[in-house]
Structures are given as structure tokens and as C-alpha cells.
């Protein structure tokens, strides 16, 4: 029955460099959440998704984030800026997300720079990374807010994508006020 055929990664209009990284990861077919979320993300739609650990959700948002940044870099005269912010509840998850993003940008790391600021390192240690305006910033709400307040991080109108990973955890950790300060 045709209806059950999964949409393939190479049918999603993804950059060859991204497809090569996906192949290196040994993924032959998208998981259910990837198949549903990636096309929506590529279209710039807002997505609220619930999925178990191991369902491939990091790549479900990571792939559209990377693809959209690669596409924006094709535009002549585009300035280097933070285009995506990925909020995570813990530094452990921040490290996992950073690792996955590194793997997915294996062939385009010059064009899509990812910075993880979720660790509790000194703000001054992380400042130089942020001053280079990485394309993607991964961090906890409190960390991101601290860097915004220190003016190490400036989110312009350039910010196109916001991901709240483990949103239920982020809200249960009492980050609501941080998030409100961040987003409004």
C-alpha cells in the first residue's frame, strides 16, 4: 500500500552536504517524527511535537534549521548572524544537541556554525564564541538570558528559528520567567 511509504531524506529537497552527513550517520529512512516535522520545518511552520527519546527528534528540528541556514547563505550580501536559537533544559542535553548538530554539519561546518553555551563556564569564556555570531546557539534559558544581559549575545531581527527542546522540562524547571524575558 503506497500510503505507508515513508518520504525519503533525498525527497525532501535537502542540500547534498546534509544528505551526505545523514548517510554517514547510517540513517536509511527518516523516523516518523522526522518525516512529519522536516517538511513543515523547511516551510517555516511552527511545530509542536511530542516524541520519545530515541525517536530522532533532535535531527527532526536540526535538519530544517541547518537547511534553512544553508539556503539563506546563498543570498548575496547576507550578514553573519545568529539565525537559530535552541533552548534546552540542561547542559547535558545541550552537549547532546551540539554533538548531533556537529554530525549533521560535518560537510558544511564553515557555513553553519553551532555554539553550545549551555555549560556553566564563565560568561567571559563563552563571550568570544558569541561575538563571532554563530548561526546556531544552543543554551539553557538562564544561560542565554545571562549572555543577553551581558550583551555578549544580540538577537536581532535576524533570528528566524526558535527551538524549545524538552519544552515540558524547561517549563517545569521554572524557566518560565526567563523565557518570557527572552521572547517578549
Phi, psi and omega in degrees: 000127186296326187302332184273356179293124178288139172295134183272158178304318184283000175260005186261001180074031182275151176302142181304325181294326178287318179298323180294319179295319178297318178297319178299327179285351177081020179270115180273322181230148175294151171285172182303312182295325178294317181297323181279316190279324186300310179300322178295316179296321179296328178280356180078020179282152173282136183232134170240116186230148177237128181205149179290160172299139181088003182272355180084028185289330179300316178288334180298327173261332182295319182297310177298323179301311182295315181300316182293325178291317177302318180295319181292332180286346178287340183284127181296137174077012178287136183272154178286123182204165176285115183254339180222138177238124179246112180266133181232153182283332186222160178292331177298314179293324177303317179294320179296316181295316179301317180298313179297318180295324176298316180295319182288335179258020183308324184256004180219032185293340176285326184272334180232099181264132184242130179239129177257115180247021184283345180286161184274023178300161176305141177304321182295333178289323183274345184304312182302324179299316183286330180295337178280000179052064178300152183294324182233130175244128177251130179189166174281154180305318183293323178293313180299317180296318179300318179290325176295316180295325179279358182061025173281336182234128176238121177260106180274192172292355180291339182293117184254333189224133176235126176244129173248100183275138184055052184305321180300319178292315181303318179287324181287338178281004178075028178273004186308313184294323176300314181298317181297318179297325182290316194261344183238000000 
